[in-house]
Amino acid sequence: MVCSALGWFGCYGFNRMVHNHTSYPKNSLFKSRQDISYSQEEYFSNGFVYSTGSECASYCPKCALEDVDRVGFSYWRRTKCASINICVKHNVVMRRNCPFCGKLFSYEGHDLDVMWNGCDGRHLSQASAIPNTNEFEYKKAKFINDAFGCEYVVCIEAALLAINAKYISDREITRLGARSPSQFRSDMRHAIEKLSTWRDHNNGAFLGVHSSLVWMYAPLLYDDFSDFIKDIRPSIMAFRDVKSLWAAYRSGGRESAEYIEEDYQTGVGLWSCPYQSDLAPLWRTALEARKNKIYPCCNLEANSGATSRSARHVSRPPPSVPLIRGCDW
């Protein structure tokens, strides 16, 4: 695996990779304060595809040209599948179709190796760049780009409350492209009420929902991501260091979410169920079944099934910087 080659082992290494090099922050930057994992069960499941050709990609011709001049080849940016239409660095329109044959950058069109292999002998960096004339599209792209560099996980409730309080005039909301003022109010009211109810019941079945509303409305209401963050009231767990969630993954449970937190010194994963839900009265059965077991960490094969005391433990050093020489990334 790429993570292992870089010296990024276990769940921590996996989450470090998807946070820094894919568009996954759109799923995990805003989350319930009761969720103690960065990517929930994605660490050992195959239910999510991380920035691959199954989605339509896009690129900036100016970035591609700079890449060739700087390192000899061009590469996809991680925001290629994050609904960004404008290159923030150059303020030009991102290309989703091949400039030479018109195919989309996807499995159904060009596969993603077109970035370095080119199209019929022509490199994507040779395409002309189209200047952006849409001020809001640039603002939205910059908001998402800056958010991806955030060092904190933000409480989804606190984020939605800030958005709800920031609401501007109906006319301005309509001008900026929101579905409608009444839809905005309905979305906010429904989400805030639901999140409050689910939190009161420790309902882990709904962790990870409603973050799409932040991406939909926050760029409409705020000039940039830093202004948005300033508006979120400091409260318990409103902001958590994103790295503090990288070593844990969701290992089971529905309403009562269960987690494994990896200890890289011993090679053992520690099971916990920190928010037992009153909607799942049988959660104690799960606790009894798991509390006496030792869980190996830093080993995907073991994490996917080997949970007995006989499973081989693999001790690893704490996650470190990549073991690559001569690179600045």
C-alpha positions as CSV (number, residue, x, y, z in Angstrom):
1,M,0.0,0.0,0.0
2,V,1.0,3.6,-0.6
3,C,0.6,4.4,3.1
4,S,3.0,1.6,4.1
5,A,5.6,2.7,1.5
6,L,5.5,6.2,3.1
7,G,5.8,4.8,6.6
8,W,2.2,5.7,7.5
9,F,1.0,2.6,9.2
10,G,-2.4,1.5,10.5
11,C,-5.5,3.5,10.8
12,Y,-3.6,6.7,11.5
13,G,-1.6,6.3,8.2
14,F,-4.8,5.6,6.3
15,N,-6.6,8.6,7.6
16,R,-3.5,10.8,7.1
17,M,-3.5,9.8,3.5
18,V,-7.2,10.3,2.7
19,H,-7.2,13.6,4.6
20,N,-4.2,15.2,2.9
21,H,-4.4,13.6,-0.5
22,T,-8.1,13.0,-1.4
23,S,-11.4,14.9,-1.3
24,Y,-12.5,12.9,1.7
25,P,-12.5,16.0,4.0
26,K,-15.8,16.9,2.4
27,N,-17.2,13.9,4.3
28,S,-15.3,14.3,7.5
29,L,-14.5,17.9,8.3
30,F,-17.9,18.6,9.8
31,K,-19.1,15.8,12.1
32,S,-21.0,15.0,15.3
33,R,-19.0,15.6,18.5
34,Q,-19.9,12.0,19.4
35,D,-18.0,10.6,16.5
36,I,-14.4,9.9,17.7
37,S,-13.2,8.5,14.4
38,Y,-12.1,10.4,11.3
39,S,-13.4,8.1,8.6
40,Q,-15.7,5.7,10.6
41,E,-15.5,2.2,9.1
42,E,-13.8,3.2,5.8
43,Y,-10.4,2.0,7.1
44,F,-11.3,-1.7,6.8
45,S,-14.2,-1.6,4.4
46,N,-14.3,-1.2,0.6
47,G,-17.6,0.8,0.5
48,F,-16.0,4.1,-0.5
49,V,-13.9,4.9,-3.6
50,Y,-11.3,7.6,-2.9
51,S,-10.9,10.0,-5.8
52,T,-10.6,7.5,-8.6
53,G,-11.7,7.5,-12.2
54,S,-15.2,6.3,-11.2
55,E,-16.0,10.0,-10.7
56,C,-15.6,12.8,-13.3
57,A,-12.3,14.5,-12.7
58,S,-11.1,18.0,-13.8
59,Y,-7.8,19.8,-14.1
60,C,-6.3,23.2,-14.6
61,P,-4.1,23.6,-17.7
62,K,-1.9,26.2,-16.0
63,C,-1.2,23.8,-13.1
64,A,-0.4,21.0,-15.5
65,L,2.1,23.2,-17.3
66,E,3.7,24.3,-14.1
67,D,4.0,20.7,-13.0
68,V,5.8,19.7,-16.2
69,D,8.2,22.6,-15.8
70,R,8.9,21.9,-12.1
71,V,9.0,18.1,-11.8
72,G,8.7,16.7,-15.3
73,F,5.2,15.4,-15.2
74,S,1.7,16.6,-14.2
75,Y,-0.7,15.1,-11.7
76,W,-4.3,15.3,-10.5
77,R,-5.1,17.6,-7.5
78,R,-7.1,16.1,-4.7
79,T,-9.9,18.6,-5.3
80,K,-10.5,17.2,-8.8
81,C,-13.7,15.4,-7.6
82,A,-14.8,17.9,-5.0
83,S,-17.3,20.0,-7.1
84,I,-14.7,22.7,-7.7
85,N,-15.1,24.3,-11.0
86,I,-12.4,27.0,-10.8
87,C,-8.7,26.8,-10.1
88,V,-8.1,28.9,-7.0
89,K,-4.4,29.5,-7.9
90,H,-5.0,30.8,-11.4
91,N,-8.7,31.7,-11.5
92,V,-9.3,29.7,-14.6
93,V,-12.1,27.2,-15.5
94,M,-11.3,23.6,-14.6
95,R,-11.5,21.3,-17.6
96,R,-13.7,18.2,-17.3
97,N,-13.4,17.2,-20.9
98,C,-10.2,16.4,-22.9
99,P,-9.4,19.5,-24.9
100,F,-8.3,17.3,-27.8
101,C,-11.0,14.6,-28.2
102,G,-13.8,15.9,-25.9
103,K,-14.0,12.8,-23.7
104,L,-14.8,13.1,-20.0
105,F,-12.0,12.3,-17.5
106,S,-13.7,9.1,-16.1
107,Y,-13.8,5.4,-16.7
108,E,-16.5,5.9,-19.4
109,G,-14.2,8.4,-21.2
110,H,-10.5,8.9,-20.6
111,D,-9.1,6.9,-17.8
112,L,-7.1,9.1,-15.4
113,D,-3.7,8.0,-16.8
114,V,-4.4,10.5,-19.6
115,M,-2.8,13.1,-17.3
116,W,0.7,11.6,-17.8
117,N,0.2,9.6,-21.0
118,G,-1.6,12.3,-23.0
119,C,-4.1,12.0,-25.8
120,D,-2.9,11.0,-29.2
121,G,0.5,12.4,-28.6
122,R,-0.6,15.6,-27.0
123,H,-0.2,16.5,-23.3
124,L,-3.0,18.1,-21.3
125,S,-0.7,20.9,-20.4
126,Q,-0.9,22.1,-24.0
127,A,-4.6,23.1,-23.6
128,S,-5.5,26.7,-23.5
129,A,-6.8,28.1,-20.1
130,I,-10.2,29.7,-20.0
131,P,-10.4,32.7,-17.6
132,N,-13.1,32.6,-15.0
133,T,-15.7,35.4,-15.0
134,N,-18.0,34.0,-12.3
135,E,-17.1,35.7,-9.0
136,F,-19.2,33.3,-6.9
137,E,-17.7,30.2,-8.4
138,Y,-14.3,31.5,-7.5
139,K,-15.4,32.2,-3.9
140,K,-16.9,28.7,-3.6
141,A,-13.8,27.1,-4.9
142,K,-11.6,29.1,-2.5
143,F,-13.9,28.3,0.4
144,I,-13.6,24.5,-0.2
145,N,-9.8,24.7,-0.9
146,D,-9.2,26.6,2.3
147,A,-11.5,24.2,4.3
148,F,-9.4,21.3,3.1
149,G,-6.4,22.8,4.8
150,C,-8.2,23.1,8.1
151,E,-6.4,21.4,11.0
152,Y,-9.6,20.9,13.0
153,V,-12.7,18.8,12.8
154,V,-15.7,21.1,13.4
155,C,-18.9,20.1,15.3
156,I,-21.7,19.9,12.7
157,E,-24.3,21.3,15.1
158,A,-22.1,24.4,15.8
159,A,-21.5,24.9,12.1
160,L,-25.2,24.7,11.2
161,L,-26.2,27.1,14.1
162,A,-23.6,29.6,12.8
163,I,-25.0,29.3,9.2
164,N,-28.6,29.7,10.5
165,A,-27.7,32.8,12.5
166,K,-25.8,34.3,9.5
167,Y,-28.9,34.3,7.2
168,I,-29.0,37.4,5.0
169,S,-31.9,38.8,3.0
170,D,-34.2,36.6,0.9
171,R,-33.2,38.6,-2.2
172,E,-29.5,38.1,-1.6
173,I,-29.9,34.4,-1.0
174,T,-31.9,34.0,-4.2
175,R,-29.3,36.1,-6.2
176,L,-26.4,33.9,-4.9
177,G,-28.1,30.8,-6.1
178,A,-29.7,29.1,-3.1
179,R,-32.7,26.9,-3.9
180,S,-35.1,29.3,-2.2
181,P,-35.2,31.2,1.1
182,S,-38.0,28.9,2.4
183,Q,-35.9,25.8,1.5
184,F,-32.9,27.2,3.4
185,R,-35.0,27.8,6.6
186,S,-36.6,24.3,6.3
187,D,-33.2,22.6,5.7
188,M,-31.7,24.4,8.7
189,R,-34.6,23.7,11.1
190,H,-34.9,20.1,10.2
191,A,-31.1,19.4,10.4
192,I,-30.6,21.2,13.8
193,E,-33.6,19.5,15.4
194,K,-32.7,16.1,14.1
195,L,-29.0,16.4,15.2
196,S,-30.2,17.5,18.7
197,T,-32.5,14.6,19.0
198,W,-29.9,12.1,17.8
199,R,-27.3,13.5,20.2
200,D,-29.7,13.2,23.2
201,H,-30.2,9.5,22.4
202,N,-26.6,8.9,21.4
203,N,-27.9,7.6,18.1
204,G,-24.8,6.6,16.2
205,A,-26.8,5.3,13.2
206,F,-26.9,8.9,11.9
207,L,-23.3,10.0,12.5
208,G,-22.0,11.8,9.4
209,V,-25.2,13.3,8.1
210,H,-26.1,16.9,7.1
211,S,-22.5,18.0,6.4
212,S,-23.6,18.5,2.8
213,L,-25.7,21.5,4.0
214,V,-22.5,23.2,5.2
215,W,-20.9,23.0,1.8
216,M,-24.2,24.1,0.1
217,Y,-24.9,27.2,2.2
218,A,-21.7,28.4,3.9
219,P,-20.0,29.6,0.7
220,L,-23.2,31.6,-0.1
221,L,-23.1,33.4,3.2
222,Y,-19.4,33.9,4.0
223,D,-16.7,35.6,2.0
224,D,-14.2,33.0,3.0
225,F,-13.7,29.9,5.2
226,S,-11.8,31.8,8.0
227,D,-14.8,34.2,8.5
228,F,-17.1,31.1,8.8
229,I,-14.8,29.6,11.5
230,K,-14.8,32.8,13.4
231,D,-18.6,32.8,13.6
232,I,-18.7,29.3,15.2
233,R,-19.1,29.8,18.9
234,P,-16.4,28.1,21.0
235,S,-18.0,25.3,22.9
236,I,-17.3,21.8,24.2
237,M,-15.8,19.8,21.3
238,A,-16.7,22.5,18.7
239,F,-13.2,22.1,17.4
240,R,-11.0,19.0,17.6
241,D,-7.5,18.5,16.3
242,V,-8.1,16.4,13.1
243,K,-5.0,14.3,14.0
244,S,-6.7,13.3,17.3
245,L,-9.2,11.2,15.3
246,W,-6.9,9.5,12.9
247,A,-6.0,6.5,15.1
248,A,-9.6,5.3,15.7
249,Y,-12.1,3.6,13.4
250,R,-15.6,2.5,13.8
251,S,-15.7,-1.3,14.3
252,G,-19.4,-2.0,14.6
253,G,-22.6,-1.1,16.3
254,R,-25.5,0.8,14.9
255,E,-27.2,3.2,17.4
256,S,-24.4,2.5,20.0
257,A,-21.3,3.1,17.9
258,E,-18.3,1.0,18.7
259,Y,-14.7,2.0,18.1
260,I,-11.2,0.6,18.0
261,E,-8.3,3.0,18.9
262,E,-4.9,1.7,17.8
263,D,-2.0,1.8,20.2
264,Y,1.1,1.8,18.0
265,Q,3.6,1.1,20.8
266,T,2.0,-2.2,21.7
267,G,0.3,-3.1,18.4
268,V,-3.0,-3.6,20.2
269,G,-6.3,-1.9,19.4
270,L,-8.5,-0.7,22.3
271,W,-12.2,-1.3,22.0
272,S,-14.7,1.3,23.3
273,C,-18.4,2.2,23.2
274,P,-18.3,5.8,24.6
275,Y,-21.9,6.7,23.8
276,Q,-24.2,3.9,24.6
277,S,-27.6,4.6,23.1
278,D,-30.9,4.1,24.9
279,L,-32.3,3.1,21.5
280,A,-30.2,-0.1,21.6
281,P,-30.9,-1.9,24.9
282,L,-28.9,-4.9,23.8
283,W,-25.6,-3.0,23.5
284,R,-24.4,-4.6,26.7
285,T,-24.3,-7.9,24.8
286,A,-21.8,-6.4,22.4
287,L,-19.8,-5.1,25.3
288,E,-19.6,-8.5,26.9
289,A,-18.6,-10.1,23.6
290,R,-15.8,-7.7,23.0
291,K,-14.3,-6.4,26.2
292,N,-12.0,-9.4,26.8
293,K,-10.6,-9.6,23.3
294,I,-7.3,-8.3,22.0
295,Y,-7.5,-6.5,18.7
296,P,-4.4,-6.3,16.5
297,C,-3.6,-3.0,14.9
298,C,-1.6,-1.8,11.9
299,N,-2.8,-4.8,10.0
300,L,-5.7,-4.5,7.5
301,E,-6.1,-8.3,7.1
302,A,-6.4,-8.8,10.8
303,N,-8.7,-5.8,11.2
304,S,-11.1,-7.3,8.7
305,G,-11.7,-10.5,10.6
306,A,-9.0,-11.7,13.0
307,T,-10.1,-10.5,16.4
308,S,-9.2,-13.4,18.7
309,R,-6.4,-13.6,21.2
310,S,-4.5,-15.9,18.9
311,A,-4.2,-13.2,16.2
312,R,-0.6,-12.1,15.6
313,H,0.2,-8.6,16.9
314,V,2.4,-6.4,14.9
315,S,4.1,-3.6,16.8
316,R,4.9,-0.5,14.8
317,P,6.7,2.8,15.7
318,P,4.4,5.8,16.1
319,P,3.3,7.3,12.7
320,S,6.0,9.4,11.3
321,V,6.9,11.5,8.2
322,P,7.3,9.8,4.8
323,L,10.4,7.6,4.4
324,I,11.2,9.2,1.0
325,R,14.3,11.2,0.3
326,G,14.5,14.3,-1.9
327,C,10.8,15.1,-2.0
328,D,9.1,18.2,-0.7
329,W,5.6,16.8,-0.5
